[in-house]
Amino acid sequence: MEKPIDSLEQYQYALKRGKENVHKQRQRKLNTHPLVLEEITDIRECSKEDLGVMYVPARLIIGTLTEARASSFSADFMPILNERSEFAAKWQAVCDQHLSFEGVKESVSAYEYLGKFYIIEGEKTVSVLRSYGVVYILADVIRIIPDQKSKEVDAYLEFLSFYDRSDLYSLQFSRKQYYSRFNKLAGNYSGRLWTKEEKLNALGLLERLEPYITKRSIPTSVPDCLVDLMGVYGYDKLLAMSDRELNRIVHDNKVRLYYNHGPYRIVCVSDITNMNLYSEYARIELSDADFLISCGDLDPEYLEFLAKMSNKHLYYVHGNRDSRLDKRPPKGCTCIDDDLIIHKGIRILGLGGSLRYAKSKYQFSEQEMERRIRRIKRKISKYGGVDIIVTHAPIRGYGDMDDYAHQGFDCFEKLLMEYRPKFWFYGHIHQTYSHNLPRETKFKDSKIINCYERYDATF
C-alpha cells in the first residue's frame, strides 16, 4: 500500500493493520483488544504517585483504564471500526491535527502499573501516533504502587531503583536478578546516574536487536534477550557489532533465548547413592527439580529410579568405572558424553571419564582428553558458548588431589578459561577422602562444584 497522504487514507491504512492484528491475536488465542486496567487491579486500593508529564515508549502503552475505551481498538491500538463511523471521523480529526503545522499539543493521560501504561484519556491520539510509527508519546503519568507480593512485583520494585539511575523505561527485565546482572556485565552502572552516552548506547542496542528477535518469534522480551547475550559475548562487544553480526548471534542463540526463562533448579548426583533420594521420599525431594545431572560412577538402577520418580530429564556422563552402563544403559536417561545439548536454552556439555591410572575404557590420557575437547569445539562455537560443563574428573588445581588416580585434567583449565561456563559440575573426588576438600571453588564468574552424593544448584 502506498504511503497515505491524508487522514482518510491514514485511517484506512490503520484500519487494515487493526483487522490484521485482531486476526493474528485470535489465532494465537490472545487478547484482541488493549488490556483493561480495571480488570487487572483495583486502583482505588493502591497508593499513587504523580510523575508529571514525560515521554513514554509507545510500545509500553498496552491498555486503557476502562473496557469501553478499549473496544474500538485492536491490541496494538489500531482502529477496528468502519471508516464511516463517528469514531472514524473523530480519529481523522486527531490525525488532521497531527498533520498540521502545530501538531498535537495536548499530552495524553495514563496510569503506569508494573512498568506498563494504561490510557485514561487520549486513546485516539495514541492510535494516530502509533499508526505513524511514533516511538515516544507525551503523557501525563500517575504511577500506581502495587500492594501485593509476587515475583513480578519484586522485579518491578527493583526496576524502580534501576530507573532512578538510568531514566530508561525501555530497559525493563522480567527477573529481579537481571538488574544486578546487567549492571555487572555492563561495567558497574549501579550506584550512579547514567551518562547521556550510556543511555543512547543501551537504547540503540535494544532497537537494533528488536527486529531480529521479533522476526524469529522469540517470546522472551528484548531486554531479557540483551542480558542473556551480554552474558555470552559481553556488552562492549555487542555495542561494537554490526547489524549483520547481531542478526547472526540472535540466530545462533535462538534456542537459548526462546527457552531461557529460569531460574531452574538442578539436582546433581555423583559417585555414591543418596539414600534420601533412593527412597519413598524421592518424589518429594525432587518435586521442584527442573532436571537432573549425574557426574558418573552410579548404578544404572539408581539413575533409572531418579528419572522415573522425578519425571524429569536426567543427563549423565560416564565415570571411570562406568563400563557397566554400556551393557545396561539407564532407561529414561540421556548420555551427554562428547556432546553439547540444549535444555530449555541452557547449553550443557559432557566429558566423562578420569585421568588414566589403570586399564579402563573411561580413563584417558591428557592428550586423549584434549582430542575429545577439540572435536566438540565446533559445536560449542555453533551455539555461541556453553553454560554448564559436566565431567567426572575435576579440573587440575580445582578441588582435585595429589595422587595420580585423583588428579584433574590440565586441559580442563584451558576449557574453563576459554568459555567460562556458569557451572562446572564434577565428581570422582569423594568428600570422605579428606576434610580439607572444597565443595565449591570459583574462577571469575564460574562456579566449580564437586557433586559427590548430591548437590542442588539454581541456574
DOVOTOR-142609 format. One record per residue (C-alpha): residue number from 1; residue in three letters; x, y, z. Coordinates in Angstrom, 2 decimals, padded with zeros to 5 digits, m for minus. Layout:
# DOVOTOR-142609
REC  NUM  ALA  X  Y  Z
...
//
This chain:
# DOVOTOR-142609
REC  1  MET  000.00  000.00  000.00
REC  2  GLU  001.30  003.46  m000.91
REC  3  LYS  002.07  005.88  001.88
REC  4  PRO  m001.17  007.69  002.93
REC  5  ILE  m001.30  011.42  002.20
REC  6  ASP  m004.40  012.49  004.18
REC  7  SER  m006.32  011.50  007.30
REC  8  LEU  m008.87  009.31  005.48
REC  9  GLU  m006.19  007.27  003.75
REC  10  GLN  m004.29  007.04  007.04
REC  11  TYR  m007.42  005.71  008.75
REC  12  GLN  m007.90  003.11  006.01
REC  13  TYR  m004.25  002.10  006.38
REC  14  ALA  m004.55  001.87  010.20
REC  15  LEU  m007.88  000.01  009.94
REC  16  LYS  m006.26  m002.64  007.74
REC  17  ARG  m003.48  m003.05  010.28
REC  18  GLY  m006.02  m003.28  013.10
REC  19  LYS  m008.01  m006.03  011.42
REC  20  GLU  m004.81  m007.96  010.67
REC  21  ASN  m003.76  m007.68  014.32
REC  22  VAL  m007.16  m008.90  015.57
REC  23  HIS  m006.93  m011.90  013.23
REC  24  LYS  m003.39  m012.69  014.36
REC  25  GLN  m004.23  m012.35  018.08
REC  26  ARG  m007.31  m014.52  017.68
REC  27  GLN  m005.27  m017.26  016.01
REC  28  ARG  m002.81  m017.15  018.92
REC  29  LYS  m005.70  m017.11  021.43
REC  30  LEU  m004.51  m013.78  022.83
REC  31  ASN  m006.36  m010.55  023.68
REC  32  THR  m007.82  m008.90  020.59
REC  33  HIS  m008.22  m005.51  022.33
REC  34  PRO  m005.96  m003.43  024.60
REC  35  LEU  m005.80  m004.67  028.19
REC  36  VAL  m008.17  m003.09  030.73
REC  37  LEU  m006.54  m001.86  033.93
REC  38  GLU  m009.77  m002.05  035.96
REC  39  GLU  m009.87  m005.79  035.25
REC  40  ILE  m006.26  m006.26  036.41
REC  41  THR  m006.22  m004.41  039.73
REC  42  ASP  m008.45  m002.28  041.93
REC  43  ILE  m006.71  001.09  041.63
REC  44  ARG  m008.80  002.50  044.49
REC  45  GLU  m006.94  000.26  046.92
REC  46  CYS  m003.47  001.23  045.69
REC  47  SER  m001.29  004.21  046.59
REC  48  LYS  m000.37  006.54  043.73
REC  49  GLU  002.47  008.84  042.72
REC  50  ASP  002.14  011.72  040.24
REC  51  LEU  005.09  011.52  037.83
REC  52  GLY  004.04  014.55  035.79
REC  53  VAL  004.40  014.97  032.03
REC  54  MET  007.00  012.73  030.39
REC  55  TYR  007.75  010.90  027.17
REC  56  VAL  006.82  007.22  027.40
REC  57  PRO  007.76  004.44  024.93
REC  58  ALA  004.79  003.84  022.63
REC  59  ARG  005.32  000.06  022.73
REC  60  LEU  004.80  000.08  026.52
REC  61  ILE  001.30  001.54  026.15
REC  62  ILE  m000.66  m001.71  026.32
REC  63  GLY  m004.10  m000.83  027.65
REC  64  THR  m006.83  001.54  028.75
REC  65  LEU  m008.44  002.29  032.08
REC  66  THR  m011.93  001.03  031.15
REC  67  GLU  m013.32  m001.62  028.82
REC  68  ALA  m015.50  000.91  026.96
REC  69  ARG  m012.40  002.77  025.79
REC  70  ALA  m010.66  m000.42  024.62
REC  71  SER  m013.40  m001.89  022.42
REC  72  SER  m012.69  000.35  019.40
REC  73  PHE  m009.05  m000.75  019.05
REC  74  SER  m007.01  m003.81  018.28
REC  75  ALA  m004.44  m004.94  020.85
REC  76  ASP  m001.80  m002.70  019.23
REC  77  PHE  m004.14  000.35  019.35
REC  78  MET  m005.05  000.34  015.65
REC  79  PRO  m008.73  001.25  014.91
REC  80  ILE  m011.18  m001.55  014.05
REC  81  LEU  m014.45  000.38  013.45
REC  82  ASN  m015.85  001.13  009.99
REC  83  GLU  m014.44  004.23  008.29
REC  84  ARG  m017.97  005.71  008.11
REC  85  SER  m018.44  005.55  011.90
REC  86  GLU  m018.47  008.56  014.21
REC  87  PHE  m015.34  007.12  015.84
REC  88  ALA  m013.55  007.20  012.47
REC  89  ALA  m014.46  010.87  011.99
REC  90  LYS  m013.05  011.79  015.42
REC  91  TRP  m009.91  009.69  014.76
REC  92  GLN  m009.36  011.55  011.49
REC  93  ALA  m009.79  014.90  013.26
REC  94  VAL  m006.93  013.98  015.60
REC  95  CYS  m004.96  012.85  012.55
REC  96  ASP  m005.53  016.21  010.82
REC  97  GLN  m004.24  017.93  013.94
REC  98  HIS  m001.14  015.74  013.92
REC  99  LEU  m000.51  016.59  010.24
REC  100  SER  m000.95  020.33  010.83
REC  101  PHE  001.95  022.71  011.38
REC  102  GLU  001.36  022.83  015.15
REC  103  GLY  000.77  019.09  015.60
REC  104  VAL  m000.94  017.51  018.60
REC  105  LYS  m000.42  019.87  021.53
REC  106  GLU  m002.06  018.08  024.43
REC  107  SER  m000.44  015.18  026.23
REC  108  VAL  m002.43  012.02  026.85
REC  109  SER  m003.07  010.94  030.44
REC  110  ALA  m002.13  007.49  031.67
REC  111  TYR  m001.64  005.24  034.65
REC  112  GLU  001.67  003.38  034.94
REC  113  TYR  001.30  m000.04  036.52
REC  114  LEU  004.16  m002.55  036.77
REC  115  GLY  006.12  m000.67  034.14
REC  116  LYS  003.33  m000.59  031.51
REC  117  PHE  000.98  002.26  030.61
REC  118  TYR  m002.82  002.33  030.52
REC  119  ILE  m004.53  005.31  028.87
REC  120  ILE  m007.07  007.35  030.84
REC  121  GLU  m007.69  009.98  028.15
REC  122  GLY  m006.25  010.18  024.64
REC  123  GLU  m006.65  006.72  023.11
REC  124  LYS  m007.23  008.16  019.64
REC  125  THR  m004.08  010.26  019.94
REC  126  VAL  m002.11  007.14  020.85
REC  127  SER  m003.69  005.28  017.93
REC  128  VAL  m002.87  008.02  015.42
REC  129  LEU  000.70  008.46  016.59
REC  130  ARG  001.37  004.71  016.63
REC  131  SER  m000.06  004.39  013.11
REC  132  TYR  002.71  006.79  012.01
REC  133  GLY  005.35  004.79  013.89
REC  134  VAL  005.97  007.40  016.60
REC  135  VAL  008.32  005.84  019.17
REC  136  TYR  007.68  008.11  022.19
REC  137  ILE  004.41  009.75  023.22
REC  138  LEU  003.99  012.68  025.63
REC  139  ALA  001.87  011.63  028.61
REC  140  ASP  000.80  012.94  032.00
REC  141  VAL  001.53  009.88  034.12
REC  142  ILE  000.30  008.66  037.51
REC  143  ARG  002.16  005.68  038.91
REC  144  ILE  000.18  003.00  040.77
REC  145  ILE  002.21  001.34  043.51
REC  146  PRO  001.23  m002.35  043.80
REC  147  ASP  000.46  m003.58  047.30
REC  148  GLN  000.57  m007.34  046.70
REC  149  LYS  003.70  m009.52  046.72
REC  150  SER  004.84  m011.63  043.76
REC  151  LYS  007.92  m012.24  041.62
REC  152  GLU  006.57  m009.76  039.09
REC  153  VAL  006.17  m007.09  041.77
REC  154  ASP  009.66  m007.82  043.15
REC  155  ALA  011.11  m007.33  039.66
REC  156  TYR  009.14  m004.09  039.26
REC  157  LEU  010.33  m002.66  042.58
REC  158  GLU  013.90  m003.45  041.51
REC  159  PHE  013.15  m001.65  038.23
REC  160  LEU  012.10  001.50  040.11
REC  161  SER  015.51  001.64  041.78
REC  162  PHE  017.17  000.95  038.43
REC  163  TYR  015.06  003.62  036.70
REC  164  ASP  016.12  006.28  039.22
REC  165  ARG  019.64  005.96  037.80
REC  166  SER  019.04  005.02  034.17
REC  167  ASP  015.93  007.11  033.39
REC  168  LEU  015.03  004.41  030.81
REC  169  TYR  011.58  002.85  030.77
REC  170  SER  012.57  000.73  027.77
REC  171  LEU  015.06  m001.28  029.83
REC  172  GLN  012.81  m003.48  031.98
REC  173  PHE  013.63  m007.07  032.87
REC  174  SER  011.28  m009.89  033.82
REC  175  ARG  013.51  m011.09  036.68
REC  176  LYS  014.75  m009.16  039.68
REC  177  GLN  018.28  m010.56  039.43
REC  178  TYR  018.65  m009.35  035.84
REC  179  TYR  019.10  m005.75  037.01
REC  180  SER  022.20  m006.51  039.06
REC  181  ARG  023.40  m008.83  036.29
REC  182  PHE  023.07  m006.05  033.71
REC  183  ASN  024.93  m003.59  035.94
REC  184  LYS  027.75  m006.08  036.43
REC  185  LEU  028.03  m007.09  032.77
REC  186  ALA  027.78  m003.52  031.51
REC  187  GLY  030.61  m002.32  033.74
REC  188  ASN  029.23  m001.49  037.17
REC  189  TYR  026.47  001.01  036.31
REC  190  SER  024.93  000.67  039.79
REC  191  GLY  025.07  003.43  042.37
REC  192  ARG  025.34  006.37  039.98
REC  193  LEU  023.37  008.27  037.34
REC  194  TRP  023.86  007.11  033.77
REC  195  THR  025.50  009.46  031.30
REC  196  LYS  023.70  010.52  028.14
REC  197  GLU  026.06  008.36  026.06
REC  198  GLU  025.31  005.29  028.20
REC  199  LYS  021.56  005.81  027.75
REC  200  LEU  021.89  006.19  023.99
REC  201  ASN  024.11  003.10  023.76
REC  202  ALA  021.57  000.94  025.63
REC  203  LEU  018.57  002.27  023.68
REC  204  GLY  020.37  001.91  020.37
REC  205  LEU  021.33  m001.69  021.07
REC  206  LEU  017.75  m002.57  022.10
REC  207  GLU  016.35  m001.03  018.92
REC  208  ARG  018.89  m002.84  016.74
REC  209  LEU  018.23  m006.22  018.38
REC  210  GLU  014.43  m005.95  018.37
REC  211  PRO  013.72  m006.75  014.68
REC  212  TYR  015.96  m009.84  014.74
REC  213  ILE  014.29  m011.14  017.91
REC  214  THR  010.77  m010.30  016.72
REC  215  LYS  011.08  m011.92  013.29
REC  216  ARG  012.08  m015.22  014.92
REC  217  SER  009.01  m015.10  017.22
REC  218  ILE  011.17  m015.38  020.34
REC  219  PRO  008.76  m014.84  023.29
REC  220  THR  011.49  m013.60  025.64
REC  221  SER  011.49  m009.79  025.95
REC  222  VAL  014.17  m007.85  024.10
REC  223  PRO  015.80  m006.55  027.34
REC  224  ASP  015.95  m010.12  028.74
REC  225  CYS  017.49  m011.32  025.47
REC  226  LEU  020.02  m008.49  025.70
REC  227  VAL  021.19  m009.60  029.16
REC  228  ASP  021.44  m013.23  028.04
REC  229  LEU  023.56  m012.19  025.04
REC  230  MET  025.70  m009.94  027.25
REC  231  GLY  026.50  m012.98  029.36
REC  232  VAL  027.78  m014.78  026.26
REC  233  TYR  029.52  m012.02  024.27
REC  234  GLY  030.00  m009.08  026.65
REC  235  TYR  028.34  m005.66  026.48
REC  236  ASP  031.14  m003.76  024.76
REC  237  LYS  031.44  m006.41  022.08
REC  238  LEU  027.69  m006.27  021.40
REC  239  LEU  027.83  m002.50  021.07
REC  240  ALA  030.62  m002.80  018.51
REC  241  MET  028.81  m005.42  016.39
REC  242  SER  027.32  m004.58  013.01
REC  243  ASP  023.61  m005.22  012.33
REC  244  ARG  024.61  m008.27  010.31
REC  245  GLU  026.61  m009.66  013.25
REC  246  LEU  023.71  m009.04  015.67
REC  247  ASN  021.37  m010.88  013.32
REC  248  ARG  023.79  m013.82  013.22
REC  249  ILE  024.21  m014.13  017.00
REC  250  VAL  020.44  m013.96  017.57
REC  251  HIS  020.13  m016.79  015.03
REC  252  ASP  022.93  m018.77  016.71
REC  253  ASN  021.33  m018.36  020.16
REC  254  LYS  017.64  m018.54  019.22
REC  255  VAL  017.02  m021.80  021.10
REC  256  ARG  018.71  m020.41  024.21
REC  257  LEU  016.78  m017.12  024.00
REC  258  TYR  013.47  m018.86  023.33
REC  259  TYR  013.51  m021.13  026.38
REC  260  ASN  015.77  m019.48  028.92
REC  261  HIS  013.15  m018.19  031.34
REC  262  GLY  014.58  m019.75  034.56
REC  263  PRO  015.56  m019.80  037.28
REC  264  TYR  015.93  m023.58  037.11
REC  265  ARG  016.69  m025.94  039.98
REC  266  ILE  019.22  m028.63  039.08
REC  267  VAL  019.79  m031.71  041.25
REC  268  CYS  023.26  m033.18  040.67
REC  269  VAL  024.41  m036.62  041.86
REC  270  SER  027.71  m038.49  041.68
REC  271  ASP  029.73  m041.49  042.93
REC  272  ILE  027.53  m042.80  045.77
REC  273  THR  023.81  m043.27  046.29
REC  274  ASN  021.94  m040.65  048.31
REC  275  MET  019.52  m042.63  050.48
REC  276  ASN  017.03  m039.76  050.79
REC  277  LEU  016.68  m039.81  047.01
REC  278  TYR  016.71  m043.61  046.71
REC  279  SER  013.60  m043.99  048.86
REC  280  GLU  009.87  m043.36  049.04
REC  281  TYR  010.69  m039.68  049.69
REC  282  ALA  012.18  m039.23  046.21
REC  283  ARG  009.07  m037.61  044.73
REC  284  ILE  009.06  m035.01  047.50
REC  285  GLU  012.83  m034.44  047.32
REC  286  LEU  012.71  m033.95  043.53
REC  287  SER  009.31  m032.27  043.21
REC  288  ASP  010.69  m028.83  042.34
REC  289  ALA  013.71  m030.00  040.31
REC  290  ASP  013.72  m028.91  036.67
REC  291  PHE  016.25  m031.50  035.54
REC  292  LEU  018.91  m033.85  036.97
REC  293  ILE  022.61  m034.38  036.22
REC  294  SER  024.83  m037.35  037.06
REC  295  CYS  028.61  m036.87  037.09
REC  296  GLY  029.26  m040.59  036.91
REC  297  ASP  030.04  m043.81  038.81
REC  298  LEU  026.43  m044.52  039.76
REC  299  ASP  024.40  m047.71  039.23
REC  300  PRO  022.00  m047.66  036.25
REC  301  GLU  019.15  m048.81  038.53
REC  302  TYR  019.65  m045.72  040.70
REC  303  LEU  019.66  m043.36  037.72
REC  304  GLU  016.52  m045.00  036.32
REC  305  PHE  014.81  m044.64  039.69
REC  306  LEU  015.62  m040.91  039.88
REC  307  ALA  014.40  m040.28  036.32
REC  308  LYS  011.18  m042.20  036.95
REC  309  MET  010.38  m040.69  040.35
REC  310  SER  011.12  m037.12  039.29
REC  311  ASN  009.57  m037.45  035.80
REC  312  LYS  012.30  m035.05  034.64
REC  313  HIS  015.21  m035.25  032.22
REC  314  LEU  018.35  m036.86  033.67
REC  315  TYR  021.62  m036.24  031.81
REC  316  TYR  024.74  m038.24  032.64
REC  317  VAL  028.40  m038.73  031.81
REC  318  HIS  030.44  m041.87  032.44
REC  319  GLY  032.61  m042.22  035.49
REC  320  ASN  035.91  m044.07  035.38
REC  321  ARG  034.11  m047.29  036.48
REC  322  ASP  031.02  m046.96  034.25
REC  323  SER  031.61  m049.53  031.51
REC  324  ARG  028.58  m051.27  033.08
REC  325  LEU  026.38  m048.54  031.56
REC  326  ASP  027.39  m049.71  028.08
REC  327  LYS  025.87  m053.12  028.80
REC  328  ARG  022.82  m051.68  030.52
REC  329  PRO  022.13  m048.01  029.70
REC  330  PRO  019.73  m046.48  032.26
REC  331  LYS  016.23  m046.13  030.82
REC  332  GLY  014.77  m042.62  030.70
REC  333  CYS  018.23  m041.02  030.91
REC  334  THR  020.38  m039.30  028.27
REC  335  CYS  024.13  m039.73  027.93
REC  336  ILE  025.83  m036.43  027.05
REC  337  ASP  029.41  m037.70  026.81
REC  338  ASP  031.27  m035.88  023.99
REC  339  ASP  028.14  m033.89  023.19
REC  340  LEU  026.57  m030.48  023.75
REC  341  ILE  022.81  m030.50  024.28
REC  342  ILE  020.30  m027.68  024.80
REC  343  HIS  017.84  m027.97  027.68
REC  344  LYS  015.35  m025.08  027.78
REC  345  GLY  018.01  m022.83  026.31
REC  346  ILE  020.77  m023.97  028.68
REC  347  ARG  023.83  m025.25  026.79
REC  348  ILE  025.20  m028.35  028.58
REC  349  LEU  028.48  m030.06  027.61
REC  350  GLY  029.50  m033.53  028.81
REC  351  LEU  033.00  m035.04  029.09
REC  352  GLY  033.07  m038.19  031.22
REC  353  GLY  035.94  m040.35  032.46
REC  354  SER  039.06  m039.74  034.54
REC  355  LEU  042.81  m039.43  034.10
REC  356  ARG  044.21  m042.86  033.22
REC  357  TYR  045.72  m044.71  036.16
REC  358  ALA  044.65  m048.24  035.17
REC  359  LYS  043.29  m050.10  032.15
REC  360  SER  039.70  m048.94  031.66
REC  361  LYS  037.51  m047.75  028.77
REC  362  TYR  036.65  m044.50  030.56
REC  363  GLN  040.12  m043.49  031.65
REC  364  PHE  042.07  m041.14  029.36
REC  365  SER  045.49  m039.61  028.95
REC  366  GLU  045.85  m035.83  028.88
REC  367  GLN  046.34  m035.96  025.10
REC  368  GLU  043.23  m038.11  024.57
REC  369  MET  041.08  m035.68  026.56
REC  370  GLU  042.50  m032.76  024.56
REC  371  ARG  041.45  m034.50  021.34
REC  372  ARG  037.92  m035.00  022.72
REC  373  ILE  037.71  m031.29  023.53
REC  374  ARG  038.94  m030.30  020.05
REC  375  ARG  036.25  m032.46  018.44
REC  376  ILE  033.44  m030.82  020.43
REC  377  LYS  034.64  m027.22  019.98
REC  378  ARG  032.93  m026.86  016.62
REC  379  LYS  029.55  m027.49  018.25
REC  380  ILE  030.39  m025.12  021.10
REC  381  SER  031.11  m022.39  018.52
REC  382  LYS  027.85  m023.16  016.69
REC  383  TYR  025.85  m022.41  019.84
REC  384  GLY  027.95  m019.45  020.92
REC  385  GLY  029.47  m021.00  024.03
REC  386  VAL  028.45  m023.27  026.89
REC  387  ASP  026.60  m022.65  030.17
REC  388  ILE  027.22  m025.89  032.09
REC  389  ILE  030.10  m028.34  031.74
REC  390  VAL  029.61  m031.79  033.27
REC  391  THR  032.66  m034.01  033.85
REC  392  HIS  033.54  m036.91  036.08
REC  393  ALA  037.12  m035.82  036.71
REC  394  PRO  037.93  m032.42  038.24
REC  395  ILE  040.00  m029.61  036.75
REC  396  ARG  043.66  m029.82  037.73
REC  397  GLY  044.15  m027.47  040.68
REC  398  TYR  040.43  m027.01  041.38
REC  399  GLY  039.38  m029.47  044.08
REC  400  ASP  041.46  m032.43  042.88
REC  401  MET  044.06  m034.41  044.87
REC  402  ASP  047.80  m035.08  044.55
REC  403  ASP  047.68  m038.84  043.96
REC  404  TYR  047.62  m039.70  040.27
REC  405  ALA  044.28  m041.54  040.37
REC  406  HIS  042.50  m038.42  041.62
REC  407  GLN  044.30  m035.67  039.75
REC  408  GLY  042.33  m033.48  037.38
REC  409  PHE  042.98  m032.70  033.72
REC  410  ASP  045.19  m029.71  032.84
REC  411  CYS  043.31  m029.26  029.55
REC  412  PHE  040.09  m028.70  031.53
REC  413  GLU  041.56  m025.44  032.86
REC  414  LYS  042.06  m024.18  029.30
REC  415  LEU  038.43  m025.07  028.51
REC  416  LEU  037.29  m023.24  031.66
REC  417  MET  039.25  m020.08  030.82
REC  418  GLU  038.11  m020.03  027.21
REC  419  TYR  034.36  m020.44  027.74
REC  420  ARG  033.77  m019.54  031.41
REC  421  PRO  030.59  m021.58  031.97
REC  422  LYS  028.26  m020.58  034.77
REC  423  PHE  028.66  m024.05  036.35
REC  424  TRP  031.26  m026.80  036.11
REC  425  PHE  029.92  m029.96  037.77
REC  426  TYR  032.28  m032.86  038.52
REC  427  GLY  032.56  m035.98  040.69
REC  428  HIS  035.27  m038.61  041.31
REC  429  ILE  036.63  m036.84  044.41
REC  430  HIS  034.78  m038.29  047.40
REC  431  GLN  034.24  m035.77  050.16
REC  432  THR  035.10  m038.53  052.64
REC  433  TYR  038.70  m038.70  051.36
REC  434  SER  039.71  m035.62  053.35
REC  435  HIS  038.09  m032.92  055.48
REC  436  ASN  040.04  m030.27  053.51
REC  437  LEU  038.38  m030.97  050.16
REC  438  PRO  036.35  m027.99  048.89
REC  439  ARG  032.73  m028.50  047.85
REC  440  GLU  032.83  m025.39  045.68
REC  441  THR  035.57  m023.26  044.10
REC  442  LYS  035.39  m020.33  041.71
REC  443  PHE  037.14  m018.98  038.65
REC  444  LYS  035.87  m015.45  037.92
REC  445  ASP  032.08  m015.94  037.42
REC  446  SER  032.29  m019.73  037.02
REC  447  LYS  031.30  m021.97  039.94
REC  448  ILE  033.20  m025.27  040.03
REC  449  ILE  031.28  m027.78  042.15
REC  450  ASN  032.04  m031.26  043.48
REC  451  CYS  028.70  m033.09  043.15
REC  452  TYR  029.69  m036.02  045.37
REC  453  GLU  026.49  m037.80  046.51
REC  454  ARG  024.19  m034.80  045.90
REC  455  TYR  024.33  m031.09  045.14
REC  456  ASP  021.42  m028.73  044.37
REC  457  ALA  022.12  m025.75  042.11
REC  458  THR  020.00  m022.92  040.71
REC  459  PHE  020.61  m021.67  037.20
//
